Amino acid sequence: AKAVSILRPRVFPQRRQGLPSLAAMHKYRRVIKPREELVKEETEIRVTAAGSVSAYISRAAKLFNEMEKSFLTITATGNALTKAVTTAEVIKRRFKGLHQITKLTNQDIEDEYEPLEEGLDKVTETRSVAVLEIKLSKEALDKSDKGYQEPIDESLVKEVDDEELMQPRGRGGGRGKGKGKGKGKGKGKR
C-alpha cells in the first residue's frame, strides 16, 4: 500500500486544470461574483448545511396544512445533501401517503481568480457540485420514474398537529454535569 501524507491534501490533476500550483496560489484572490437571484417557487424548500431540519419540517407543515398544497420540492447542493434526505424522511413520517421522486444531478460552478501581482493572468477553475431534488406529493406521481418511491407504511407515520410542531422538544432539563455548582467541592467520602 502506498502511504499518503496526512498533512498535505492530495490534489487531483483533473480538478485543477489551468490553475497554478498550490504553492503559487497565494498570488491569487478569488473573485466574489454577485449571486444570481433564482426565483424560488412557493412550494420549494431550499435546504442549506446551516439550516435546521425542524425549521424545514415546520415549513412543510405550513405548505401542506395551511396553504393546502398537494406537493413540495426539497432542493439542496453540496454539503446539504444529507440534511435534505433527513428532512424528506422526517416529513414522510409526519404526513400520510406521500409519494416521492428523487433526482440527483451535477451542476458546474466556475470560480475565477484574479492575480495580486502584475504579469499574471486571470485563472478560472470549474468544479462540479451535486444537486439533489426531492419531490414529495400527496397525489400519485409517475411510477415509471427511476427515482420514484411509493408512500411508506401508514403504521410508520405519526401525524403531528401544528401546536405540537411549534412546541420546543424539551432539551437540556436533565441533571447533567453542569458548571460545578451544587454539593460542594469536597474530596468525596471520608
GUKOLNU-501832 format. One record per residue: x, y, z of N, C-alpha, C in turn; residue number from 0; chain. Coordinates in steps of 0.05 Angstrom, whole numbers, plus 32768, in hexadecimal, padded with zeros to 4 digits. Each point is the difference from the previous one (the first is absolute). Example, Ala and Ser with C-alpha at 12.3 -4.5 7.8 and 13.67 -1.06 7.14 Angstrom:
+------+------+------+------+------+------+------+------+------+------+--------+
!  nc1 !  nc2 !  nc3 ! cac1 ! cac2 ! cac3 !  cc1 !  cc2 !  cc3 ! pavo ! tortor !
+------+------+------+------+------+------+------+------+------+------+--------+
! 8108 ! 7F8E ! 809C ! 7FEE ! 8018 ! 8000 ! 8012 ! 8018 ! 8000 !    0 !      A !
! 7FF9 ! 8015 ! 7FF2 ! 8010 ! 8018 ! 8001 ! 7FF1 ! 8016 ! 800E !    1 !      A !
+------+------+------+------+------+------+------+------+------+------+--------+
This chain:
+------+------+------+------+------+------+------+------+------+------+--------+
!  nc1 !  nc2 !  nc3 ! cac1 ! cac2 ! cac3 !  cc1 !  cc2 !  cc3 ! pavo ! tortor !
+------+------+------+------+------+------+------+------+------+------+--------+
! 8011 ! 7FE8 ! 8000 ! 7FEF ! 8018 ! 8000 ! 8012 ! 8019 ! 8000 !    0 !      A !
! 7FF6 ! 8014 ! 7FF2 ! 8010 ! 8019 ! 7FFE ! 7FF8 ! 8013 ! 8016 !    1 !      A !
! 8013 ! 800B ! 800E ! 7FFB ! 8012 ! 8016 ! 7FF8 ! 801C ! 7FF5 !    2 !      A !
! 7FEC ! 800B ! 800D ! 7FF7 ! 801B ! 7FF7 ! 8005 ! 8013 ! 8018 !    3 !      A !
! 800C ! 8017 ! 7FFB ! 8005 ! 8013 ! 8015 ! 7FE6 ! 800C ! 800A !    4 !      A !
! 7FFD ! 8000 ! 801A ! 7FE8 ! 800C ! 800C ! 8001 ! 801E ! 8001 !    5 !      A !
! 8018 ! 800B ! 8001 ! 8003 ! 801D ! 8002 ! 7FFA ! 800E ! 7FE6 !    6 !      A !
! 8005 ! 7FF4 ! 7FEA ! 7FFD ! 800D ! 7FE6 ! 7FE9 ! 7FF4 ! 7FF1 !    7 !      A !
! 7FEB ! 8010 ! 7FF9 ! 7FEA ! 7FF4 ! 7FF2 ! 8008 ! 7FF7 ! 7FE4 !    8 !      A !
! 7FF3 ! 7FEA ! 7FF8 ! 8006 ! 7FF6 ! 7FE5 ! 7FF1 ! 8012 ! 7FEC !    9 !      A !
! 800E ! 8007 ! 7FEB ! 7FF4 ! 8011 ! 7FEB ! 7FFC ! 7FEE ! 7FE7 !   10 !      A !
! 7FE7 ! 7FFF ! 7FF7 ! 7FFA ! 7FF0 ! 7FE9 ! 8004 ! 8012 ! 7FE7 !   11 !      A !
! 8013 ! 7FF8 ! 7FEE ! 8007 ! 8011 ! 7FEA ! 7FE8 ! 8007 ! 7FEE !   12 !      A !
! 7FEC ! 7FEF ! 7FFC ! 7FEA ! 8006 ! 7FEF ! 7FEF ! 8016 ! 800B !   13 !      A !
! 8000 ! 8005 ! 801A ! 7FF0 ! 8015 ! 800C ! 800E ! 801B ! 8001 !   14 !      A !
! 801A ! 8001 ! 7FFC ! 800E ! 8019 ! 8002 ! 800C ! 8008 ! 7FE5 !   15 !      A !
! 7FF4 ! 7FF9 ! 7FEB ! 800B ! 8007 ! 7FE6 ! 7FFF ! 801E ! 7FFD !   16 !      A !
! 8016 ! 800B ! 7FF6 ! 8002 ! 801C ! 7FFB ! 8007 ! 8011 ! 8018 !   17 !      A !
! 8000 ! 7FF4 ! 8018 ! 8008 ! 800F ! 8018 ! 801E ! 7FFD ! 8005 !   18 !      A !
! 800B ! 8014 ! 800C ! 801C ! 7FFE ! 8008 ! 8003 ! 7FEC ! 8017 !   19 !      A !
! 8018 ! 7FF8 ! 8006 ! 8005 ! 7FED ! 8015 ! 7FF6 ! 800C ! 801B !   20 !      A !
! 7FFB ! 7FEE ! 8013 ! 7FF7 ! 8009 ! 801A ! 8013 ! 8015 ! 800C !   21 !      A !
! 8019 ! 7FFC ! 7FFC ! 8014 ! 8012 ! 800B ! 7FFD ! 801C ! 7FF5 !   22 !      A !
! 7FF7 ! 8003 ! 7FE7 ! 7FFD ! 801A ! 7FF3 ! 7FE5 ! 800C ! 8005 !   23 !      A !
! 7FED ! 7FF2 ! 800D ! 7FE5 ! 800B ! 8003 ! 7FFF ! 8018 ! 8012 !   24 !      A !
! 8014 ! 8005 ! 8010 ! 8000 ! 8018 ! 8011 ! 8002 ! 8019 ! 7FF0 !   25 !      A !
! 8006 ! 7FFE ! 7FE6 ! 8002 ! 8017 ! 7FEF ! 7FE5 ! 8007 ! 7FF2 !   26 !      A !
! 7FEB ! 7FF1 ! 8008 ! 7FE6 ! 8004 ! 7FF4 ! 7FEB ! 8004 ! 8015 !   27 !      A !
! 7FEA ! 800E ! 7FF8 ! 7FEA ! 8005 ! 8011 ! 7FE6 ! 7FF8 ! 7FF1 !   28 !      A !
! 7FEE ! 7FF2 ! 800E ! 7FE8 ! 7FF7 ! 7FF3 ! 7FED ! 8018 ! 7FFB !   29 !      A !
! 7FF5 ! 8001 ! 7FE9 ! 7FED ! 8016 ! 7FF9 ! 7FE5 ! 7FF8 ! 800A !   30 !      A !
! 7FF4 ! 8011 ! 8012 ! 7FE6 ! 7FFA ! 800A ! 7FEB ! 800B ! 7FEC !   31 !      A !
! 7FF1 ! 7FED ! 7FF5 ! 7FED ! 8007 ! 7FEB ! 7FE5 ! 8006 ! 800E !   32 !      A !
! 7FF1 ! 8013 ! 7FF5 ! 7FE5 ! 8004 ! 800C ! 7FEF ! 7FE8 ! 7FFA !   33 !      A !
! 7FF1 ! 7FF8 ! 8015 ! 7FEF ! 7FE8 ! 7FFD ! 7FE9 ! 8006 ! 7FEE !   34 !      A !
! 7FFA ! 7FEC ! 7FEE ! 7FE9 ! 8004 ! 7FEF ! 7FE8 ! 7FFA ! 8012 !   35 !      A !
! 7FED ! 8012 ! 8000 ! 7FE8 ! 7FFC ! 8010 ! 7FED ! 7FED ! 7FF1 !   36 !      A !
! 8001 ! 7FE6 ! 8008 ! 7FEE ! 7FED ! 7FF4 ! 7FE4 ! 8004 ! 800D !   37 !      A !
! 7FEC ! 8000 ! 7FEF ! 7FE5 ! 8003 ! 800B ! 7FF8 ! 7FE6 ! 800D !   38 !      A !
! 7FFA ! 8001 ! 801A ! 7FF9 ! 7FE9 ! 800F ! 7FE2 ! 7FFB ! 7FFF !   39 !      A !
! 7FF9 ! 7FE7 ! 7FF8 ! 7FE3 ! 7FF9 ! 7FFF ! 7FF5 ! 8001 ! 801C !   40 !      A !
! 7FE5 ! 8005 ! 8002 ! 7FF3 ! 8000 ! 801A ! 8001 ! 7FE5 ! 800E !   41 !      A !
! 8000 ! 7FEB ! 7FF0 ! 8000 ! 7FE4 ! 800B ! 801C ! 7FF5 ! 8004 !   42 !      A !
! 8015 ! 8010 ! 7FFC ! 801B ! 7FF7 ! 8003 ! 800B ! 8005 ! 801C !   43 !      A !
! 800E ! 7FEC ! 800A ! 800F ! 8003 ! 8019 ! 801D ! 7FFC ! 7FF9 !   44 !      A !
! 800F ! 8016 ! 8002 ! 801C ! 7FFF ! 7FF9 ! 8011 ! 7FFA ! 8019 !   45 !      A !
! 800C ! 7FE9 ! 8001 ! 800F ! 7FF7 ! 8018 ! 801D ! 8009 ! 7FFE !   46 !      A !
! 800A ! 800C ! 8016 ! 801C ! 8007 ! 8001 ! 800D ! 7FF1 ! 8016 !   47 !      A !
! 801B ! 7FFF ! 8000 ! 800F ! 7FF1 ! 8014 ! 7FFC ! 800C ! 801C !   48 !      A !
! 7FFA ! 801A ! 8001 ! 7FFE ! 800E ! 8019 ! 7FE3 ! 8000 ! 800C !   49 !      A !
! 7FEC ! 7FFB ! 7FEF ! 7FE4 ! 8001 ! 8009 ! 7FF9 ! 7FE9 ! 8013 !   50 !      A !
! 7FEA ! 8003 ! 800E ! 7FF7 ! 7FEB ! 8012 ! 7FEA ! 7FEF ! 7FF4 !   51 !      A !
! 8001 ! 7FE6 ! 8004 ! 7FEC ! 7FEE ! 7FF5 ! 7FE5 ! 8007 ! 800A !   52 !      A !
! 7FFE ! 8007 ! 801A ! 7FE5 ! 8007 ! 800B ! 7FF3 ! 8018 ! 7FF2 !   53 !      A !
! 8011 ! 8013 ! 7FF8 ! 7FF5 ! 8017 ! 7FF1 ! 7FF5 ! 7FF7 ! 7FE5 !   54 !      A !
! 800D ! 7FEE ! 7FF3 ! 7FF7 ! 7FF6 ! 7FE6 ! 7FE6 ! 7FF0 ! 8003 !   55 !      A !
! 7FFE ! 7FF1 ! 8016 ! 7FE8 ! 7FF0 ! 8005 ! 7FE8 ! 8013 ! 8007 !   56 !      A !
! 8005 ! 8015 ! 800E ! 7FEB ! 8014 ! 8006 ! 7FF7 ! 800D ! 7FE6 !   57 !      A !
! 8012 ! 8005 ! 7FED ! 7FF9 ! 800B ! 7FE6 ! 7FEF ! 7FEC ! 7FF1 !   58 !      A !
! 8007 ! 7FE7 ! 8001 ! 7FF0 ! 7FEB ! 7FF2 ! 7FE4 ! 7FFF ! 800C !   59 !      A !
! 7FFE ! 8002 ! 801A ! 7FE6 ! 7FFF ! 800D ! 7FEF ! 8017 ! 7FF7 !   60 !      A !
! 800D ! 8018 ! 7FFE ! 7FF1 ! 8017 ! 7FF6 ! 7FF6 ! 7FFD ! 7FE4 !   61 !      A !
! 8011 ! 7FF5 ! 7FEF ! 7FF9 ! 7FFB ! 7FE4 ! 7FE9 ! 7FEC ! 7FFD !   62 !      A !
! 8002 ! 7FEA ! 800E ! 7FEB ! 7FEB ! 7FFE ! 7FE6 ! 8007 ! 800E !   63 !      A !
! 8002 ! 800C ! 8018 ! 7FE9 ! 8005 ! 8011 ! 7FF3 ! 801B ! 7FFA !   64 !      A !
! 800E ! 8016 ! 8006 ! 7FF5 ! 801B ! 7FFD ! 7FFB ! 8008 ! 7FE3 !   65 !      A !
! 8015 ! 7FFB ! 7FEF ! 7FFE ! 8009 ! 7FE4 ! 7FF3 ! 7FEB ! 7FEE !   66 !      A !
! 7FFA ! 7FE8 ! 800B ! 7FF3 ! 7FEB ! 7FF3 ! 800C ! 7FF9 ! 7FE5 !   67 !      A !
! 801B ! 7FFF ! 7FFF ! 800E ! 7FF7 ! 7FE8 ! 8000 ! 7FE2 ! 7FFE !   68 !      A !
! 8000 ! 7FF5 ! 7FE8 ! 8000 ! 7FE3 ! 7FFC ! 801C ! 7FF4 ! 7FFE !   69 !      A !
! 8014 ! 8012 ! 7FFC ! 801C ! 7FF6 ! 7FFE ! 8013 ! 8015 ! 8009 !   70 !      A !
! 8019 ! 7FF7 ! 8006 ! 8016 ! 8013 ! 8005 ! 8019 ! 7FF4 ! 7FF5 !   71 !      A !
! 8014 ! 8011 ! 7FFB ! 801A ! 7FF7 ! 7FF5 ! 8016 ! 8009 ! 8013 !   72 !      A !
! 8011 ! 7FED ! 8008 ! 8017 ! 8006 ! 8011 ! 8018 ! 8000 ! 7FED !   73 !      A !
! 8010 ! 8016 ! 8001 ! 8018 ! 8002 ! 7FEF ! 8018 ! 8005 ! 8012 !   74 !      A !
! 8017 ! 7FF5 ! 7FF8 ! 8018 ! 8004 ! 800F ! 8018 ! 7FFC ! 7FEE !   75 !      A !
! 8017 ! 800C ! 8007 ! 8019 ! 7FFC ! 7FF1 ! 8016 ! 7FFB ! 8014 !   76 !      A !
! 8015 ! 7FF2 ! 7FF6 ! 8019 ! 7FFD ! 800F ! 7FFC ! 7FF3 ! 801C !   77 !      A !
! 800A ! 800E ! 8014 ! 8000 ! 7FF5 ! 801C ! 7FE4 ! 7FFD ! 800C !   78 !      A !
! 7FEC ! 800B ! 7FF3 ! 7FE5 ! 7FFF ! 800C ! 7FF0 ! 7FE8 ! 7FF7 !   79 !      A !
! 800B ! 7FEF ! 7FEF ! 7FF2 ! 7FE9 ! 7FF5 ! 7FF5 ! 7FEE ! 8016 !   80 !      A !
! 8010 ! 7FF9 ! 8014 ! 7FF8 ! 7FEE ! 8015 ! 7FE9 ! 800C ! 8010 !   81 !      A !
! 8002 ! 801A ! 8005 ! 7FEA ! 800D ! 800F ! 7FE6 ! 8001 ! 7FF1 !   82 !      A !
! 8002 ! 8001 ! 7FE5 ! 7FE8 ! 8000 ! 7FEF ! 7FF3 ! 7FE4 ! 8002 !   83 !      A !
! 8010 ! 7FEB ! 7FFF ! 7FF5 ! 7FE5 ! 8002 ! 7FF3 ! 7FFC ! 801B !   84 !      A !
! 800D ! 8009 ! 8016 ! 7FF5 ! 7FFE ! 801B ! 7FE5 ! 800E ! 8001 !   85 !      A !
! 8000 ! 8019 ! 7FF5 ! 7FE7 ! 8010 ! 8001 ! 7FE9 ! 7FF1 ! 7FF1 !   86 !      A !
! 8006 ! 7FF5 ! 7FE9 ! 7FEC ! 7FF1 ! 7FF1 ! 7FF6 ! 7FE8 ! 800F !   87 !      A !
! 8012 ! 7FF1 ! 800D ! 7FF8 ! 7FE8 ! 800F ! 7FEE ! 8008 ! 8018 !   88 !      A !
! 8007 ! 8016 ! 800E ! 7FF0 ! 8008 ! 8016 ! 7FE4 ! 8009 ! 7FF7 !   89 !      A !
! 7FFF ! 800F ! 7FEA ! 7FE7 ! 800A ! 7FF5 ! 7FEE ! 7FE8 ! 7FF8 !   90 !      A !
! 800C ! 7FEB ! 7FF4 ! 7FF1 ! 7FE8 ! 7FF8 ! 7FF4 ! 7FF2 ! 8019 !   91 !      A !
! 800D ! 8004 ! 8017 ! 7FF6 ! 7FF3 ! 8018 ! 7FED ! 8012 ! 8010 !   92 !      A !
! 7FFA ! 8018 ! 7FF6 ! 7FED ! 8012 ! 800C ! 7FE6 ! 8003 ! 7FF1 !   93 !      A !
! 8001 ! 7FFB ! 7FE6 ! 7FE8 ! 8003 ! 7FEE ! 7FFB ! 7FE6 ! 7FF2 !   94 !      A !
! 7FE7 ! 7FF6 ! 8001 ! 7FFA ! 7FE6 ! 7FF4 ! 7FFF ! 8002 ! 7FE1 !   95 !      A !
! 8007 ! 7FEA ! 7FF3 ! 7FFC ! 7FFD ! 7FE4 ! 8011 ! 8011 ! 7FEE !   96 !      A !
! 8018 ! 8006 ! 8007 ! 8011 ! 8011 ! 7FEF ! 8010 ! 7FEF ! 7FEC !   97 !      A !
! 7FFB ! 8006 ! 7FE6 ! 8010 ! 7FF3 ! 7FEB ! 801A ! 8011 ! 7FFD !   98 !      A !
! 8015 ! 7FF3 ! 7FF6 ! 801A ! 800E ! 7FFF ! 800D ! 7FFA ! 7FE5 !   99 !      A !
! 800C ! 8015 ! 7FF4 ! 8012 ! 7FFD ! 7FE9 ! 8019 ! 800F ! 8007 !  100 !      A !
! 8017 ! 7FF2 ! 7FFD ! 801A ! 800C ! 8007 ! 8010 ! 8002 ! 7FE6 !  101 !      A !
! 800C ! 8018 ! 7FFC ! 8012 ! 8004 ! 7FE9 ! 801B ! 800A ! 800B !  102 !      A !
! 8015 ! 7FF4 ! 7FF6 ! 801B ! 8008 ! 8007 ! 800F ! 8008 ! 7FE7 !  103 !      A !
! 8009 ! 8019 ! 7FFF ! 800E ! 800A ! 7FE8 ! 801A ! 800E ! 8009 !  104 !      A !
! 800F ! 8009 ! 7FED ! 8018 ! 8010 ! 8006 ! 7FFD ! 801B ! 7FF4 !  105 !      A !
! 800D ! 8014 ! 800D ! 8000 ! 801B ! 7FF6 ! 801D ! 8009 ! 8000 !  106 !      A !
! 8009 ! 800C ! 7FE9 ! 801B ! 800A ! 7FFF ! 8001 ! 801D ! 800A !  107 !      A !
! 8012 ! 8005 ! 8012 ! 8003 ! 801B ! 800B ! 801C ! 8009 ! 7FF8 !  108 !      A !
! 8001 ! 8018 ! 7FF5 ! 801A ! 800B ! 7FF7 ! 800A ! 8015 ! 8013 !  109 !      A !
! 8017 ! 7FFB ! 800C ! 800D ! 8014 ! 8012 ! 8015 ! 800F ! 7FF0 !  110 !      A !
! 8002 ! 801A ! 8004 ! 8013 ! 8010 ! 7FF2 ! 8014 ! 800C ! 8014 !  111 !      A !
! 8019 ! 7FFF ! 7FFA ! 8015 ! 800B ! 8011 ! 800F ! 8016 ! 7FF1 !  112 !      A !
! 8004 ! 8017 ! 800E ! 800F ! 8016 ! 7FF4 ! 801B ! 8001 ! 800E !  113 !      A !
! 8014 ! 8008 ! 7FF0 ! 801C ! 8001 ! 800B ! 8003 ! 8018 ! 8013 !  114 !      A !
! 8011 ! 7FFC ! 8014 ! 8006 ! 8016 ! 8012 ! 801A ! 800E ! 7FF7 !  115 !      A !
! 800F ! 7FF3 ! 7FEE ! 8019 ! 800C ! 7FF5 ! 7FFC ! 8005 ! 7FE3 !  116 !      A !
! 800E ! 8014 ! 7FF5 ! 7FFE ! 8006 ! 7FE4 ! 800F ! 7FEB ! 7FF0 !  117 !      A !
! 7FF7 ! 7FFC ! 7FE7 ! 800D ! 7FED ! 7FEE ! 7FF4 ! 7FE4 ! 8001 !  118 !      A !
! 7FEC ! 7FFC ! 8012 ! 7FF3 ! 7FE6 ! 8001 ! 7FE4 ! 8002 ! 7FF4 !  119 !      A !
! 7FF7 ! 7FE9 ! 7FF5 ! 7FE6 ! 8000 ! 7FF2 ! 7FEA ! 7FF8 ! 8014 !  120 !      A !
! 7FE7 ! 8008 ! 7FF9 ! 7FE9 ! 7FF6 ! 800F ! 7FFE ! 7FE2 ! 7FFC !  121 !      A !
! 7FF6 ! 7FF2 ! 8015 ! 7FFE ! 7FE3 ! 7FFF ! 7FE4 ! 7FF8 ! 8007 !  122 !      A !
! 7FF5 ! 7FED ! 7FF2 ! 7FE5 ! 7FF6 ! 8007 ! 8002 ! 7FE2 ! 8006 !  123 !      A !
! 7FF0 ! 7FF7 ! 8013 ! 7FFE ! 7FE4 ! 8008 ! 7FE3 ! 7FF8 ! 8000 !  124 !      A !
! 7FFA ! 7FE9 ! 7FF3 ! 7FE5 ! 7FF6 ! 8000 ! 7FFE ! 7FE8 ! 8012 !  125 !      A !
! 7FED ! 8002 ! 8013 ! 7FFB ! 7FE9 ! 8012 ! 7FE4 ! 7FF7 ! 7FFD !  126 !      A !
! 7FFC ! 7FE6 ! 8004 ! 7FE6 ! 7FF4 ! 7FFD ! 7FF4 ! 7FFB ! 801B !  127 !      A !
! 7FE7 ! 800A ! 8004 ! 7FF2 ! 7FFD ! 801A ! 7FE7 ! 7FEF ! 7FFC !  128 !      A !
! 7FFB ! 7FEE ! 8012 ! 7FE8 ! 7FEF ! 7FFF ! 7FE8 ! 8010 ! 8007 !  129 !      A !
! 7FE9 ! 7FFC ! 7FF2 ! 7FE7 ! 800E ! 8005 ! 7FEB ! 7FEA ! 8004 !  130 !      A !
! 7FF2 ! 8002 ! 8017 ! 7FEB ! 7FEC ! 8006 ! 7FE5 ! 800E ! 8000 !  131 !      A !
! 7FEC ! 7FF3 ! 7FF4 ! 7FE5 ! 800B ! 7FFF ! 7FED ! 7FEA ! 8007 !  132 !      A !
! 7FF1 ! 8004 ! 8016 ! 7FED ! 7FEB ! 800A ! 7FE4 ! 800C ! 7FFF !  133 !      A !
! 7FEE ! 7FF4 ! 7FF0 ! 7FE5 ! 8009 ! 7FFE ! 7FEE ! 7FED ! 8011 !  134 !      A !
! 7FF2 ! 800C ! 8013 ! 7FED ! 7FF1 ! 8011 ! 7FE4 ! 8009 ! 7FF9 !  135 !      A !
! 7FEF ! 7FED ! 7FF9 ! 7FE5 ! 8007 ! 7FF6 ! 7FEA ! 7FEF ! 800D !  136 !      A !
! 7FEA ! 800C ! 8007 ! 7FE9 ! 7FF1 ! 800B ! 7FF2 ! 7FF1 ! 7FE9 !  137 !      A !
! 8003 ! 800A ! 7FE8 ! 7FF4 ! 7FF3 ! 7FE8 ! 8014 ! 7FED ! 7FF4 !  138 !      A !
! 7FF7 ! 7FEC ! 7FF3 ! 8012 ! 7FEC ! 7FF3 ! 8012 ! 800D ! 7FEC !  139 !      A !
! 8019 ! 7FF7 ! 7FFF ! 8013 ! 800A ! 7FED ! 8007 ! 7FEA ! 7FEB !  140 !      A !
! 8010 ! 8006 ! 7FED ! 8007 ! 7FEE ! 7FEB ! 8010 ! 7FE8 ! 800B !  141 !      A !
! 7FF3 ! 7FE8 ! 8002 ! 800D ! 7FE9 ! 800B ! 8016 ! 7FF4 ! 7FEF !  142 !      A !
! 8001 ! 8008 ! 7FE6 ! 8015 ! 7FF6 ! 7FEF ! 801A ! 8010 ! 8003 !  143 !      A !
! 7FFF ! 8017 ! 800E ! 8019 ! 8010 ! 8005 ! 8013 ! 7FEF ! 8011 !  144 !      A !
! 801A ! 8001 ! 7FF8 ! 8013 ! 7FEF ! 800E ! 8005 ! 8009 ! 801D !  145 !      A !
! 7FF9 ! 8019 ! 8006 ! 8003 ! 800A ! 801C ! 7FE7 ! 7FFE ! 8010 !  146 !      A !
! 7FEB ! 7FF1 ! 7FF7 ! 7FE6 ! 7FFF ! 800E ! 8002 ! 7FEE ! 8018 !  147 !      A !
! 7FF3 ! 8009 ! 8016 ! 7FFC ! 7FEF ! 8018 ! 7FE3 ! 8003 ! 8008 !  148 !      A !
! 7FF3 ! 7FEA ! 8005 ! 7FE4 ! 8001 ! 8008 ! 7FFE ! 8008 ! 801E !  149 !      A !
! 7FE8 ! 8009 ! 8009 ! 7FFD ! 8008 ! 801C ! 8008 ! 7FEA ! 8013 !  150 !      A !
! 800B ! 8008 ! 8017 ! 8008 ! 7FEC ! 8014 ! 7FE7 ! 7FF6 ! 800E !  151 !      A !
! 8003 ! 7FE9 ! 800E ! 7FE9 ! 7FF4 ! 800E ! 7FF5 ! 8014 ! 8014 !  152 !      A !
! 7FE5 ! 8001 ! 8001 ! 7FF3 ! 8014 ! 8012 ! 8005 ! 7FFB ! 801D !  153 !      A !
! 8008 ! 7FE8 ! 8007 ! 8007 ! 7FFA ! 801D ! 8019 ! 800E ! 8008 !  154 !      A !
! 8011 ! 8008 ! 7FED ! 8019 ! 800F ! 8006 ! 7FFC ! 801E ! 8002 !  155 !      A !
! 7FE8 ! 8009 ! 7FF8 ! 7FFB ! 801D ! 7FFF ! 7FF3 ! 8009 ! 801A !  156 !      A !
! 800B ! 8014 ! 800D ! 7FF5 ! 800C ! 8018 ! 7FF8 ! 801D ! 7FF9 !  157 !      A !
! 7FE7 ! 8004 ! 7FFA ! 7FF7 ! 801B ! 7FF9 ! 8001 ! 8012 ! 8018 !  158 !      A !
! 800A ! 8018 ! 7FFD ! 8003 ! 8013 ! 8016 ! 7FF1 ! 8019 ! 7FF8 !  159 !      A !
! 7FF0 ! 800B ! 8013 ! 7FF1 ! 8018 ! 7FFA ! 8013 ! 8019 ! 8004 !  160 !      A !
! 7FF6 ! 8016 ! 7FF6 ! 8010 ! 8019 ! 8000 ! 800B ! 8008 ! 801B !  161 !      A !
! 7FEF ! 7FFD ! 8015 ! 800A ! 8008 ! 801B ! 8017 ! 7FF0 ! 8009 !  162 !      A !
! 8000 ! 7FE6 ! 7FFA ! 8016 ! 7FEE ! 8009 ! 8019 ! 8007 ! 7FF1 !  163 !      A !
! 7FFD ! 8008 ! 7FE6 ! 8018 ! 8007 ! 7FF0 ! 800E ! 8019 ! 800B !  164 !      A !
! 7FF0 ! 8013 ! 800A ! 800B ! 8019 ! 8009 ! 800C ! 7FFF ! 801D !  165 !      A !
! 7FF8 ! 7FEB ! 800F ! 800A ! 7FFE ! 801B ! 801E ! 7FF8 ! 8001 !  166 !      A !
! 800F ! 800B ! 8013 ! 801C ! 7FF7 ! 8002 ! 8001 ! 7FE3 ! 8009 !  167 !      A !
! 8015 ! 7FF2 ! 7FF8 ! 8001 ! 7FE3 ! 8004 ! 800D ! 7FF9 ! 801B !  168 !      A !
! 8003 ! 8013 ! 8012 ! 8009 ! 7FFA ! 801B ! 801C ! 7FF6 ! 8002 !  169 !      A !
! 8013 ! 800F ! 7FF6 ! 801C ! 7FF8 ! 8003 ! 800C ! 800D ! 8018 !  170 !      A !
! 8011 ! 7FF2 ! 800D ! 8011 ! 800D ! 8015 ! 7FF6 ! 7FFF ! 801C !  171 !      A !
! 7FE7 ! 7FF9 ! 8006 ! 7FF6 ! 8002 ! 801C ! 800B ! 7FEB ! 8013 !  172 !      A !
! 8011 ! 7FEE ! 7FF6 ! 8009 ! 7FEA ! 8011 ! 8016 ! 8009 ! 8014 !  173 !      A !
! 800A ! 7FEC ! 800E ! 8015 ! 8006 ! 8014 ! 801B ! 7FFA ! 7FF5 !  174 !      A !
! 800A ! 8011 ! 7FEF ! 801A ! 7FFC ! 7FF5 ! 8016 ! 8009 ! 8013 !  175 !      A !
! 8019 ! 7FFF ! 7FF7 ! 8016 ! 8008 ! 8011 ! 7FFE ! 801D ! 8009 !  176 !      A !
! 7FF6 ! 8011 ! 7FEE ! 7FFD ! 801C ! 8008 ! 801B ! 800F ! 8003 !  177 !      A !
! 8001 ! 8015 ! 8010 ! 8018 ! 8010 ! 8002 ! 800D ! 7FFE ! 801B !  178 !      A !
! 7FFC ! 7FEA ! 800E ! 800D ! 7FFC ! 8019 ! 7FF1 ! 800B ! 8018 !  179 !      A !
! 7FE8 ! 800A ! 7FFC ! 7FF0 ! 800A ! 8016 ! 7FF3 ! 7FE8 ! 800E !  180 !      A !
! 7FF7 ! 8004 ! 8018 ! 7FF1 ! 7FEA ! 800D ! 800C ! 7FF7 ! 801A !  181 !      A !
! 8008 ! 7FE7 ! 8001 ! 8007 ! 7FF3 ! 8019 ! 801C ! 8005 ! 800A !  182 !      A !
! 800A ! 8017 ! 7FFC ! 801B ! 8007 ! 800B ! 8016 ! 7FF4 ! 7FEF !  183 !      A !
! 8018 ! 8006 ! 8009 ! 8018 ! 7FF7 ! 7FF1 ! 8011 ! 7FEE ! 8011 !  184 !      A !
! 7FF3 ! 7FEE ! 800F ! 800F ! 7FEE ! 8012 ! 8011 ! 7FEC ! 7FF1 !  185 !      A !
! 800D ! 7FEF ! 800F ! 8012 ! 7FEC ! 7FF4 ! 7FF2 ! 7FE4 ! 8000 !  186 !      A !
! 7FE5 ! 8000 ! 8000 ! 7FF2 ! 7FE7 ! 7FFF ! 7FFB ! 7FF6 ! 801D !  187 !      A !
! 7FFA ! 7FE6 ! 8002 ! 7FFB ! 7FF5 ! 801B ! 8019 ! 7FFE ! 8010 !  188 !      A !
! 7FFE ! 8005 ! 801B ! 8017 ! 7FFE ! 8011 ! 7FFD ! 7FEA ! 8014 !  189 !      A !
+------+------+------+------+------+------+------+------+------+------+--------+
